[in-house]
Amino acid sequence: MNNTVGYRNYRWFLAYLVCNSVLMIYGVVAGATIFMTEITEKQLFEATFVNAVTNERIPASNTIILNYFMHHFLEIVFVTILCAVSEFIVHFYALRAMQ
């Protein structure tokens, strides 16, 4: 770009940050909605999982459900985490630019 933020472009920079912030929030909300729908439809917290190696029955816990999502929805988990982390970074720069 070879252009600094300052001379008559604050409004465009802030508009850019606001658009990015809205998109990141949308990504987090969409990912959370997918996860919550999956949890409620399949009743994952009441489920019992089976270890494929030892055939041991394991009651559901947060770690087991996270492993379930990492196995079945890997891309969505990573995009949701990326959106959440990016939102904090964008929000930090938006607040810093407003000062």
C-alpha positions in Angstrom: 0.0 0.0 0.0 2.8 2.4 0.9 0.4 4.6 2.7 0.2 5.4 6.4 -2.9 5.7 8.4 -3.4 9.3 9.2 -3.7 11.8 6.4 -7.4 11.8 5.5 -7.9 8.1 5.6 -8.9 7.4 9.2 -12.5 6.8 8.2 -11.5 4.2 5.6 -9.2 2.5 7.9 -11.8 2.3 10.7 -14.4 1.1 8.1 -11.9 -1.6 7.2 -11.5 -2.6 10.8 -15.2 -2.6 11.5 -15.9 -4.8 8.4 -13.2 -7.2 9.6 -14.6 -7.2 13.1 -18.1 -8.0 11.8 -16.9 -10.8 9.7 -14.9 -12.3 12.5 -17.8 -12.1 14.9 -20.0 -13.7 12.2 -17.4 -16.6 11.9 -17.4 -17.2 15.7 -21.2 -17.1 15.9 -21.6 -19.4 12.9 -19.1 -21.9 14.3 -20.7 -21.8 17.8 -24.1 -22.3 16.2 -22.9 -25.4 14.4 -21.3 -26.8 17.5 -24.4 -26.1 19.7 -26.7 -27.6 17.1 -24.6 -30.8 17.0 -24.5 -31.0 20.8 -28.2 -30.7 21.2 -29.3 -32.8 18.2 -27.0 -35.7 19.1 -27.2 -35.1 22.9 -23.4 -35.4 23.2 -23.2 -34.6 26.9 -25.4 -37.6 27.6 -23.6 -39.9 25.2 -21.1 -42.6 26.0 -18.1 -42.8 23.7 -16.2 -46.0 23.0 -12.4 -46.1 22.8 -11.6 -47.8 19.4 -8.4 -49.4 20.7 -9.5 -50.8 24.1 -13.3 -50.9 23.6 -13.6 -49.1 26.9 -16.8 -47.1 27.4 -16.1 -43.4 28.3 -18.7 -41.0 29.6 -18.9 -37.6 27.8 -16.7 -34.8 29.1 -15.6 -31.5 27.6 -12.3 -33.1 26.4 -14.1 -36.0 24.8 -16.5 -33.7 23.0 -13.7 -31.5 21.8 -12.0 -34.6 20.4 -15.2 -35.5 18.7 -15.4 -32.1 17.1 -11.8 -32.2 16.1 -12.4 -35.5 14.4 -15.7 -34.7 12.6 -15.5 -30.9 12.1 -11.7 -30.1 12.0 -12.0 -27.3 9.5 -14.9 -25.6 11.3 -13.0 -25.8 14.6 -9.9 -24.2 13.2 -11.8 -21.5 11.3 -13.8 -20.7 14.5 -10.6 -20.4 16.5 -8.9 -18.3 13.8 -11.9 -16.0 13.7 -11.9 -15.6 17.5 -8.2 -14.9 17.7 -8.4 -12.5 14.7 -11.3 -10.7 16.3 -9.2 -9.9 19.4 -6.4 -8.6 17.2 -8.7 -6.5 15.0 -10.5 -5.1 18.0 -7.2 -4.1 19.6 -6.1 -2.2 16.5 -9.5 -0.6 16.2 -9.4 0.7 19.7 -5.8 1.8 19.2 -6.7 3.7 16.0 -9.5 5.5 17.7 -7.2 7.0 20.4 
